[in-house]
Amino acid sequence: MRGLGHVGQIGWEIEECEGSDLYDGVYPPKGTAYAASWPGVDVIGDQRVMIDAPSQLPEHLVAASAGRRLVLHAMHSVVDWLAFAVWEDGGLVRSLSLSPDSGIIENIGEPLPFELPYWAGDRPADIVPWPGEEEEPYALPFHPLDLGEDALRALCGFIQEGRPEPDDVGAETIELYGFHVWDPQGPDSAEQEAELRRVVAAMPSPRVYTLGPDGALVERDSL
């Protein structure tokens, strides 16, 4: 299938590809979107909407939700980043984006009910320090990924990690269609791959650590 745009720009090319499910398809590869539609519910998974400031979601996407609720939810476990937002009939009700490195990137609107225990200090982050390192306070009053799972359950009805509850949707049973999406005016895949190789080649050699006799991390080359 080829045709008009997606979550990006009108005129982008679309080609159908292998699909996924709601559990595995929440973080598609770059250039791929997973989507499905049922009466009253549309689902789209695409890295292009994983933006630091959810309130800056392109206007045409917000406009497409007129008369309905629009939810954006994004997490990245490597940097403990969470972002979510809710629009009602095109109007932004709540937006939150935060990570321990960047702090609170965006905080618009009143916290939603599932957030309240976190802001009240009832769900502090439980962080285990590296061996040999002193435990330091976590940079945020709670762990963003813990809040992210509760946000996912409250707003979308399923979770990615943690103990499922009886009312949770079985995300692995929800099939999504797959689409390759690209800008015909942008660099082709070969150019992107070549650029990636250039970046990797310019990186310094990896530093490998092991545990020393006292339990501290020691760079392997220095042993």
C-alpha positions in Angstrom: 0.0 0.0 0.0 1.4 3.4 -0.9 -0.2 6.8 -0.3 -0.3 9.9 1.8 1.4 10.8 5.0 1.3 9.4 8.5 2.4 10.9 11.8 4.9 12.9 9.8 4.2 14.9 6.7 1.7 14.8 3.9 3.4 13.3 0.8 5.5 10.8 2.7 5.6 7.3 1.2 3.9 4.4 2.9 4.4 0.7 2.2 2.8 -2.1 4.1 5.2 -4.5 6.0 5.0 -7.2 8.7 2.9 -6.2 11.6 3.4 -6.7 15.4 1.2 -6.7 18.5 0.4 -4.1 21.1 3.0 -5.5 23.5 6.0 -5.8 21.2 5.0 -3.0 18.8 5.2 0.0 21.2 8.7 0.8 20.1 8.9 0.2 16.3 12.2 0.4 14.4 13.0 3.8 12.9 11.1 4.2 9.7 8.4 1.8 10.7 5.0 2.5 12.2 2.5 0.1 13.7 -1.2 0.9 13.7 -4.7 -0.4 14.1 -8.2 1.0 14.3 -11.4 -0.1 16.0 -14.7 1.7 16.6 -13.8 4.6 18.8 -10.1 3.7 19.2 -7.1 4.3 17.0 -3.6 3.1 18.0 -0.3 4.3 16.4 3.2 3.4 17.5 6.0 5.4 15.9 9.3 6.8 17.2 8.6 10.1 15.6 6.0 11.0 18.2 8.5 10.3 21.1 9.2 14.0 21.7 10.6 15.7 24.7 7.8 18.2 24.9 4.5 16.4 24.3 2.6 19.7 24.0 4.6 20.2 20.7 2.9 17.3 19.0 2.2 18.4 15.4 -1.1 20.2 15.2 -2.5 18.0 12.4 -2.3 15.0 14.8 -4.1 16.9 17.5 -6.7 18.1 15.1 -7.4 14.5 14.0 -8.6 13.8 17.5 -11.4 16.3 17.5 -14.3 15.1 19.6 -12.3 12.4 21.2 -9.5 11.9 23.8 -5.9 11.8 22.5 -3.2 10.1 24.6 0.6 10.2 23.9 2.8 7.9 26.0 6.5 7.4 25.6 9.3 5.8 27.8 13.0 5.1 27.3 14.4 2.8 29.9 18.1 3.6 29.1 17.8 7.1 30.4 14.7 6.6 32.7 12.7 9.1 30.6 8.9 9.3 30.6 6.6 11.6 28.7 2.8 11.5 28.5 0.1 13.9 27.5 -3.7 13.9 27.3 -5.9 16.1 25.0 -9.7 16.3 25.3 -11.4 17.4 22.1 -8.2 19.0 20.9 -7.4 20.8 24.1 -4.3 19.9 26.1 -5.3 18.8 29.6 -2.1 17.4 31.0 1.5 17.0 29.8 4.5 15.7 31.7 8.0 14.9 30.6 10.9 14.1 32.9 14.1 12.2 33.4 16.8 12.2 36.1 19.4 13.8 33.8 17.1 16.5 32.3 14.8 17.0 35.3 11.3 18.1 34.6 11.2 19.0 30.9 7.5 19.8 30.7 4.8 19.9 33.4 1.5 21.4 32.1 -1.9 21.0 33.8 -3.0 19.4 37.0 -1.6 15.9 37.9 -4.0 13.1 37.1 -5.2 10.8 39.9 -2.7 8.0 39.2 0.1 10.5 39.6 -0.8 11.8 43.1 1.0 9.1 45.2 4.2 9.8 43.3 4.1 13.6 43.9 3.1 13.0 47.5 6.3 11.0 48.1 4.6 7.7 48.6 6.4 6.0 45.7 10.1 6.9 46.2 12.6 5.5 43.7 14.4 2.4 44.8 17.8 2.6 43.3 20.7 0.1 43.9 24.1 1.8 43.5 27.0 0.3 41.6 29.3 -1.8 43.7 31.8 0.4 45.5 29.9 3.6 45.0 28.1 5.6 47.7 24.4 5.7 47.4 23.2 9.1 46.3 19.7 10.4 46.3 17.8 9.9 43.0 17.5 13.1 41.0 13.7 12.9 41.1 11.3 12.2 43.9 10.1 9.0 42.1 11.2 6.7 39.3 9.8 7.9 35.9 9.4 4.3 34.6 7.3 3.3 37.7 5.0 6.3 37.0 5.1 5.4 33.3 3.7 2.0 33.9 0.8 3.3 36.0 0.2 6.0 33.4 0.1 3.3 30.7 -2.4 1.3 32.6 -4.6 4.2 33.5 -4.6 5.8 30.1 -4.3 2.9 27.7 -5.4 -0.2 29.7 -2.2 -2.3 29.6 1.3 -2.4 31.0 4.7 -3.4 29.7 6.3 -4.5 33.0 5.1 -5.5 36.4 2.4 -7.7 37.7 -0.8 -7.6 35.5 -4.1 -7.0 37.0 -7.3 -8.8 36.1 -8.7 -5.8 34.1 -5.5 -5.2 32.1 -5.8 -5.7 28.4 -3.7 -8.6 27.0 -1.5 -6.5 24.8 0.2 -9.5 23.2 -3.2 -10.5 21.8 -3.9 -7.2 20.0 -2.6 -7.3 16.5 -1.2 -4.2 14.8 -0.5 -3.6 11.1 3.0 -2.6 10.0 4.1 0.2 7.6 7.4 1.4 6.3 7.2 5.2 6.1 9.8 7.5 4.6 10.3 10.9 3.1 10.9 10.6 -0.7 12.9 13.8 -0.6 15.1 12.7 2.3 18.3 10.6 2.4 17.8 7.0 1.3 18.5 4.0 3.5 22.0 3.4 2.0 23.0 7.0 2.8 21.7 6.7 6.4 23.6 3.4 6.8 26.8 4.9 5.5 26.4 7.8 7.9 25.9 5.4 10.8 29.1 3.5 9.9 31.0 6.8 9.8 29.7 7.7 13.3 30.6 4.3 14.7 34.0 4.4 13.2 34.7 7.7 14.8 33.8 6.4 18.3 36.6 5.7 20.7 37.3 2.1 21.7 34.8 0.8 24.4 35.9 0.8 28.0 35.3 -2.5 29.8 35.1 -2.7 33.6 35.1 -5.6 36.0 34.8 -6.0 39.7 38.0 -5.7 41.7 38.8 -7.6 44.9 37.2 -4.9 47.0 34.0 -4.9 44.9 34.8 -1.7 43.2 34.6 -1.3 39.4 38.0 -1.4 37.8 38.8 -0.8 34.1 40.0 -4.0 32.6 43.0 -2.5 30.8 44.3 -1.2 34.0 44.5 -4.6 35.7 
